[in-house]
Amino acid sequence: MTARSEEPRALARRLVSWYRRNRRDLPWRRTRDPYRIWVSEIMLQQTTVRAVVPYFERFLRAYPTVADLAAARLNDVLASWSGLGYYRRARDLHASARIVVARHGGRFPDRLEEALALPGIGRYTAGAILSIAHGQRLPVVDGNVSRVLSRLLLLRGAAPAARDRRLWSAATGLVTAASEPGDLNQALMELGATVCAPLEPACPRCPIRAACRARAAGLQLRVPPPRRTRRLPVTIRADVAVVERAGRLLLRRRRDGGLMRGLWELPTVTRRSGADGLRLEMSEPIATVRHSITYRRLELRVRPARLLSEPPRGRYRWVRRGDLRRLPTSSMVRKVLAAYGERPGRRARRLV
């Protein structure tokens, strides 16, 4: 950092003290087990704490050790992940677990280079796991930490590469000065998540407000600078066919290379792709379900349907409702079936 040598130590002390008094009681904070911390960090990527907690607890019941995860079938792991989204995380976690068992004796590697060699592990994730589990003085910079440090140092106007270098340098200075590197890194994450918010920072509650240059300049609402405009949302409209036979539902497995590759879904009928080999007689829509996947906004009309001929072999499966939880599916399937279950004599309605 650019201040006196004792300043990082003082800031680190304040942050750690604040964290120990104010941290949320989260299940992955009750352990130093590298495997559990690793699972939590992967789940928390692009997903809120509130959404992750129940998945984390169920996942650890199903796979209590890295050896259990490595021995599991990928389909079972994806089924445990169903609804959490960004399924590449689950695939990478499973692949990494197998590497950890095969090459590292079933223990998450404690060397940074070896951790970074695992699928799905980058600089932030490796630093978080190794600092929290092993007390290594490794920095972390995610969205929350970036916002805290940008305001603390009044970083604005710099080119992205230069800004990143300054952020990682500042994070390194703080974690090096801290007596408890893991608590320091979690303090920065927690501060960004609960106090140093993007739009309404609660500056009076901040333990390092006296050192914050953005607050001193009255610029805390303008730092960090706005992100580049994201890709504009695209609305996609389609029909979802719900086909039942003898208490079973007809499902199709996605084979494309997209985010939902390998997941099971109800047949979707679009003007472009048709019914993907199915010959169907479809009833009028009984509901409209909305679902978002990254920049895509799906509007799906739920339509009961019946087959006019048998589905193509190898592309479809009949599945009992009670077995759905054993298959990797997206939360979209649950939304559609919830709407379908309310169909008798009811008008179409929207589920958000």
BELDAPE-V978878 format. One record per residue. RES is the residue in one letter. SS is DSSP state (H for helix, E for strand, L for the rest). NEAR is the number of other ideal C-beta (glycine too) atoms within 12 Angstrom. Layout:
# BELDAPE-V978878
res-><RES & RES>
ss-><SS & SS>
near-><NEAR & NEAR>
This chain:
# BELDAPE-V978878
res-><M & T & A & R & S & E & E & P & R & A & L & A & R & R & L & V & S & W & Y & R & R & N & R & R & D & L & P & W & R & R & T & R & D & P & Y & R & I & W & V & S & E & I & M & L & Q & Q & T & T & V & R & A & V & V & P & Y & F & E & R & F & L & R & A & Y & P & T & V & A & D & L & A & A & A & R & L & N & D & V & L & A & S & W & S & G & L & G & Y & Y & R & R & A & R & D & L & H & A & S & A & R & I & V & V & A & R & H & G & G & R & F & P & D & R & L & E & E & A & L & A & L & P & G & I & G & R & Y & T & A & G & A & I & L & S & I & A & H & G & Q & R & L & P & V & V & D & G & N & V & S & R & V & L & S & R & L & L & L & L & R & G & A & A & P & A & A & R & D & R & R & L & W & S & A & A & T & G & L & V & T & A & A & S & E & P & G & D & L & N & Q & A & L & M & E & L & G & A & T & V & C & A & P & L & E & P & A & C & P & R & C & P & I & R & A & A & C & R & A & R & A & A & G & L & Q & L & R & V & P & P & P & R & R & T & R & R & L & P & V & T & I & R & A & D & V & A & V & V & E & R & A & G & R & L & L & L & R & R & R & R & D & G & G & L & M & R & G & L & W & E & L & P & T & V & T & R & R & S & G & A & D & G & L & R & L & E & M & S & E & P & I & A & T & V & R & H & S & I & T & Y & R & R & L & E & L & R & V & R & P & A & R & L & L & S & E & P & P & R & G & R & Y & R & W & V & R & R & G & D & L & R & R & L & P & T & S & S & M & V & R & K & V & L & A & A & Y & G & E & R & P & G & R & R & A & R & R & L & V>
ss-><L & L & L & L & H & H & H & H & H & H & H & H & H & H & H & H & H & H & H & H & H & H & L & L & L & L & H & H & H & H & L & L & L & H & H & H & H & H & H & H & H & H & H & L & L & L & L & L & H & H & H & H & H & H & H & H & H & H & H & H & H & H & L & L & L & H & H & H & H & H & H & L & L & H & H & H & H & H & H & H & H & L & L & L & L & L & L & H & H & H & H & H & H & H & H & H & H & H & H & H & H & H & H & H & L & L & L & L & L & L & L & H & H & H & H & H & L & L & L & L & L & L & H & H & H & H & H & H & H & H & H & H & H & H & L & L & L & L & L & L & L & L & H & H & H & H & H & H & H & H & H & H & H & L & L & L & L & L & L & H & H & H & H & H & H & H & H & H & H & H & H & H & H & H & H & H & H & L & L & L & H & H & H & H & H & H & H & H & H & H & H & H & H & H & L & L & L & L & L & L & L & L & H & H & H & L & L & L & H & H & H & L & H & H & H & H & L & L & L & L & L & L & L & L & L & L & L & L & L & L & L & L & L & E & E & E & E & E & E & E & E & E & E & E & E & L & L & E & E & E & E & E & E & L & L & L & L & L & L & L & L & L & L & E & E & E & L & E & E & E & L & L & L & E & L & L & L & L & L & E & E & E & L & L & L & L & E & E & E & E & E & E & E & L & L & E & E & E & E & E & E & E & E & E & E & E & E & L & L & L & L & L & L & L & L & E & E & E & E & E & H & H & H & H & H & H & L & L & E & L & H & H & H & H & H & H & H & H & H & H & L & L & L & L & L & L & L & L & L & E & E & L>
near-><31 & 17 & 19 & 13 & 13 & 13 & 22 & 33 & 22 & 23 & 39 & 36 & 24 & 30 & 44 & 32 & 21 & 28 & 32 & 20 & 15 & 23 & 26 & 20 & 11 & 28 & 25 & 36 & 28 & 17 & 21 & 21 & 23 & 37 & 35 & 31 & 36 & 43 & 46 & 36 & 43 & 44 & 40 & 36 & 29 & 19 & 24 & 17 & 26 & 14 & 18 & 30 & 23 & 20 & 34 & 34 & 21 & 22 & 39 & 29 & 16 & 24 & 31 & 19 & 25 & 34 & 19 & 24 & 36 & 27 & 20 & 27 & 20 & 25 & 22 & 22 & 35 & 36 & 33 & 35 & 42 & 31 & 32 & 35 & 30 & 30 & 37 & 25 & 34 & 41 & 26 & 30 & 40 & 38 & 25 & 38 & 38 & 26 & 27 & 33 & 25 & 17 & 20 & 24 & 15 & 21 & 25 & 41 & 30 & 21 & 19 & 25 & 14 & 21 & 37 & 21 & 19 & 33 & 22 & 31 & 33 & 23 & 25 & 33 & 38 & 36 & 37 & 42 & 48 & 36 & 40 & 38 & 34 & 27 & 21 & 28 & 26 & 35 & 40 & 43 & 36 & 30 & 24 & 34 & 38 & 34 & 36 & 48 & 47 & 37 & 41 & 46 & 36 & 27 & 35 & 22 & 15 & 18 & 12 & 16 & 10 & 14 & 24 & 23 & 18 & 28 & 36 & 27 & 22 & 38 & 45 & 29 & 30 & 45 & 41 & 24 & 29 & 35 & 21 & 26 & 33 & 36 & 30 & 45 & 46 & 41 & 44 & 50 & 42 & 34 & 40 & 34 & 29 & 26 & 34 & 41 & 21 & 24 & 11 & 13 & 32 & 20 & 26 & 14 & 18 & 32 & 32 & 41 & 26 & 16 & 30 & 32 & 25 & 30 & 28 & 18 & 17 & 14 & 23 & 31 & 21 & 21 & 31 & 35 & 22 & 13 & 12 & 7 & 8 & 10 & 11 & 10 & 16 & 15 & 16 & 25 & 22 & 34 & 34 & 41 & 40 & 39 & 35 & 24 & 19 & 11 & 11 & 18 & 35 & 35 & 37 & 35 & 27 & 29 & 16 & 14 & 9 & 17 & 23 & 35 & 21 & 30 & 37 & 34 & 43 & 46 & 39 & 39 & 30 & 19 & 11 & 11 & 16 & 16 & 32 & 26 & 20 & 29 & 20 & 29 & 17 & 26 & 21 & 16 & 30 & 33 & 32 & 26 & 38 & 27 & 35 & 22 & 25 & 19 & 15 & 22 & 20 & 33 & 29 & 41 & 34 & 43 & 32 & 30 & 32 & 19 & 24 & 14 & 13 & 16 & 28 & 18 & 8 & 10 & 20 & 31 & 26 & 22 & 30 & 18 & 23 & 11 & 17 & 28 & 22 & 22 & 35 & 35 & 38 & 38 & 29 & 35 & 37 & 23 & 30 & 40 & 32 & 21 & 33 & 34 & 20 & 19 & 23 & 9 & 7 & 15 & 14 & 22 & 18 & 18 & 26 & 14>
